């Protein structure tokens, strides 16, 4: 197995990520104070906070009141993807997008019911080789308890903060899977990993696994394909299973490796005209390609799979994807905290909306089938594509 390693940035995964579900976040951070509240609005909020601090029988910290106020406003949106991050939480969030991880190995997302204001966090994906994977935690598990704290009504930043900690320390985690609850003592650790791993298989097949669309992933995939040896002519399996998404520009870069210009995704933002993001020119359009997906393939990963499917560049194999087609954009506040708001939605090149729908594979693997079943099916499909081209994966 060949790991394609980054240059010019550390790739140390500190126990892995427990920061945020980064499915399709727009790159860049909007400056603080895009739209300041009116004097009347600010006055009412401040007045209420002052009275609570001064007169409530139970003492409360002013900072806690401010956070509660912001989170209450977000709950009014009824959108589980809109999130508030404290200053340190936002720093960790940004680090995650740059590929630096800390914690026990979990990417998190709000549960479907969290949009109604009840909170709740589930596992979006599990970092390969992490303490969480070793303990048997799976994508879709719902966090019930971290340490001694019940987190059934908590949000993603809160749970992420509880999972992080000093290297070598441990944390007890309880997760619910179906009707059963299981616990695991997880050690926080520092380890090195990569978000792009290339495996050379029999028959000249290359399997490219992308675990998340963090900074530099598009470059790494391009380098992996450029350095293929002559005997690797059996085509490519692009494995996006359990990929929670990430940076939109990295999704476009990855799609560009296999396209020669043309649309990848259309981004619709409230109040703006739709904007289409095109692939770079000069990509490989000849090598047979299969994209492998599952129910935890989400957001930016769905953008790539949808573009390659719509453009007739790849055969998508697996199970229907997650269906997260909305776009989140972080904007910093004056104290270094941040709001991550849903600001738009994605459309595939053919105009399909992904949110709540996902991508139906061209070749369906039964839900719940073993991992190896999907992999064998993908290889069978790829072998058939190569044979149809006369036994070679290069045109």
HELIX and SHEET records of a PDB file:
HELIX    1   1 UNK A   39  UNK A   55  1                                  17    
HELIX    2   2 UNK A   62  UNK A   75  1                                  14    
HELIX    3   3 UNK A   87  UNK A   97  1                                  11    
HELIX    4   4 UNK A  112  UNK A  116  5                                   5    
HELIX    5   5 UNK A  131  UNK A  134  1                                   4    
HELIX    6   6 UNK A  156  UNK A  163  1                                   8    
HELIX    7   7 UNK A  202  UNK A  204  5                                   3    
HELIX    8   8 UNK A  217  UNK A  226  1                                  10    
HELIX    9   9 UNK A  248  UNK A  257  1                                  10    
HELIX   10  10 UNK A  300  UNK A  310  1                                  11    
HELIX   11  11 UNK A  371  UNK A  388  1                                  18    
SHEET    1   A 7 UNK A   2  UNK A   3  0                                        
SHEET    2   A 7 UNK A 196  UNK A 201 -1                                        
SHEET    3   A 7 UNK A 205  UNK A 210 -1                                        
SHEET    4   A 7 UNK A 236  UNK A 239  1                                        
SHEET    5   A 7 UNK A 289  UNK A 293  1                                        
SHEET    6   A 7 UNK A 315  UNK A 318  1                                        
SHEET    7   A 7 UNK A 363  UNK A 364  1                                        
SHEET    1   B 3 UNK A 101  UNK A 102  0                                        
SHEET    2   B 3 UNK A  12  UNK A  14  1                                        
SHEET    3   B 3 UNK A 191  UNK A 192 -1                                        
SHEET    1   C 4 UNK A  83  UNK A  85  0                                        
SHEET    2   C 4 UNK A 338  UNK A 347 -1                                        
SHEET    3   C 4 UNK A 263  UNK A 269 -1                                        
SHEET    4   C 4 UNK A 275  UNK A 278 -1                                        
SHEET    1   D 3 UNK A  83  UNK A  85  0                                        
SHEET    2   D 3 UNK A 338  UNK A 347 -1                                        
SHEET    3   D 3 UNK A 326  UNK A 332 -1                                        
SHEET    1   E 2 UNK A 106  UNK A 110  0                                        
SHEET    2   E 2 UNK A 121  UNK A 126 -1                                        
SHEET    1   F 4 UNK A 149  UNK A 150  0                                        
SHEET    2   F 4 UNK A 142  UNK A 146 -1                                        
SHEET    3   F 4 UNK A 170  UNK A 177 -1                                        
SHEET    4   F 4 UNK A 180  UNK A 187 -1                                        
END                                                                             
